[in-house]
Amino acid sequence: MEKFQNKYRVSSFRLKNWNYCSEGDYFITICTQNMEHYFGKIENAKMQLSPVGVIADILWYQIPYHSKNVELGAFVVMPNHIHGILTIVKNNNKNCLDNPNIPTQPTIPLSSALPISSMSYSKKNERMAKISPKKNSISSIIRSYKSAVTKHANRLGFDFQWQTRFYDHIIRNDKSFQNISKYIHNNPANWQNDNFLK
């Protein structure tokens, strides 16, 4: 396993050379920090949402209002994670290339890099444009969703944190779409057998 800044770094599971702004269906899973049951509990095979769970639920359905190129498929909030399908439809952002292979370490030692304050704003903006998720990409959409949930939960006084990363799977055909949708809908009833039960 690779190390960065003397810490182990998990390699990306994302498909190399895939543009995550591309039209298509994506199965998304986002977990809470340390798999804490922030979102509620399962009772009688049904999800009982906590206040933070209600926030996560409501804000998921707000995604298309902020990302006009997104349609929503099946979705469920579970005690310590969410599953959902996002469909990216015609994306008019010509500059959109969500690069999953962005290096997470500097190409020059930080000690020899110019201080940020001495860099021109255009250089700073150029650098940020290269490393930031592109507008309307899966990464950008999920980052905004996670940020909104965290912000609202914390503003209301709830202790809440997401796991740093999220999982995505490109859905390649209708059969897979139907199977994943069924899995999402049945997730509360199958909680006792769920890999996320901790």
N, C-alpha and C positions, 0 to 999 in steps of 0.2 A: 504494500500500500504506500502511495506517495505521501511525502510530508511537505507542508508549507508552513513557514514560520514555526518550525519545530512541532507542529501538530499534524496528526494523521488527517488526510484529506480523502473524502469519498469520491471516487471517480464518477463521472456523469453516466447515467443509464440512458440518456437521451440518444436517439438515432442520429448518427453522424450524417452530415450532408443533407439533413432534412430542414426545410424552411418552416419553422413553427408559426409562420404567418399564413401558410398555405391553407386554401380551402380544404375542409375536411372535418371529420368527427374525432374528438379527443376525449378519452376517459381520464378524468382527473381524480386524484386522491390527495387530500391534504390532512395531515395529522397534527394533533395538539402536541405541545412540548411535553416530553416524557410520557406521552400517551395518557395524560391526565384526563379524567372524565369531566371536562368543563361544560360539555353540551347537554348533559342530562343523563337519563338512564333508560334502560329497556324494562318495561313492565308488561307482562302478558303479550309478549312478542310485538309490542308497539313502542315507539320512541316517545318518551316524555321529555320535552325540551325544557332546559333550564333557561333563565333569562339570556345567558350568553348564546345558548343554542338557538333561541328565537332570533337574536341579532344575526347569527351566521346564516340562518334560513332566509330571513328577509333580504339581507344584502346580496345573497346569491341571485335572487330573482330580480335584483336591480342591475345586474351586469349588463343586459342589453341596452339599458338607458345610457350607459357610459361608453360602451363599445358597440357601436351601431352594426358592426359586421358579425355579431355573435347571436346565435340562437341557442336556446337551452333544451337539453334532453332530460332524461331521468336524473333525479337528484335526491339525496337523502343525507340528513344530519344524523350521525351516530354519536355515542357518548364521547369518543375521543378522536373522531375523524369525520370527514365528509367525503362522499363520492358524488361525482356529477359528470354529465356529458356536456361538453361545449362543442357547438358546431360553428366553425368559421365559414362564413359565406363570402361572396365576392369582396375581396380586400382591395380597396383603391389606393392603398399606401404603396407607391412604387418603390420607396426606399426601404421597405420592410424586409429585413433579413434577420431573423432571430437566430443568432449564432450560438449553438450550445457548446462550441469549442473555444470560447473565450478563455484565455489563460487567466488563472487566478493568482499568478505571481508576477511581479514586475519583470520586464525584460531587461532592465538595468537595476543595479542595486539602489535601494532608496537613498542611501547615504550619498550617492553621486548624482542623484536626480536634482533638478532645479527646485528650489522652494516654490510651492504653489503660488505664493503671493507674487513671485517674479514672472510668472507665466502670463501671457496675454489672455484675455477672456476668450478670444476665439480659439486659442490652443486648448484651454480648459474645456470649452464646449465640444471641441473636436474629440478630445480624449474621452469625455463622458459619453459622447454619441457612439463611440466604438464599443464601450463596455456595458452600456445600459441596454436593457431589453427594449426592443423596438415597439413603437405604438401598434396596438392591435395584434401583437403576438401573444401566444399562450402565456409566456413568462410575464409580460406586461399586465395582462388581464388578471392573472392569479396574484401578482404582486399587489395590484390595486385592491383586489378583493380582501386579501389577508390584512392589508394595511387598514382598510375601512372597518373590518370586524374588530381588530385590535383597538383602534382608536375609539370606537363607540363603546366597546366593553370597558375599557379603562376610564373613559369619561364618566361612565355611570358607576364607577367604583368597583368594578369586578376585576379580580386578579385573573389575567388570561395571557397566554402566549401560544403561538404556533411553533411547530417544528420548523427549522430553517428552510428546508427544501419542500418540494411537492413531487408527486409522481404523475407522469402522464403516459398514456398509451394511445398510439394512433390506431383508430378503428378502421380496418381496411375493407370490410364488406358488410352487407346487410345482416347476414346471419350473426356475425360477431356483434353488430350493433344491438340486435334483438337479445342476444345472450347476456350482454353487459347490462342492458336496460332491465332485464329480468333479475339479474344478480342485485342490482341497486334496489329495486323495489322490494325484493325479498330479504334484504340485509337485516332489518330489525328482527324478523322471524327466525333468522339463522344466527343470531348473535352468539349463542353458546358455542357455535362451531367456527366463529369468525377468528381469523388470524390476528385481528387487532384487539381482541379481548385480552386485557391485561389487568 
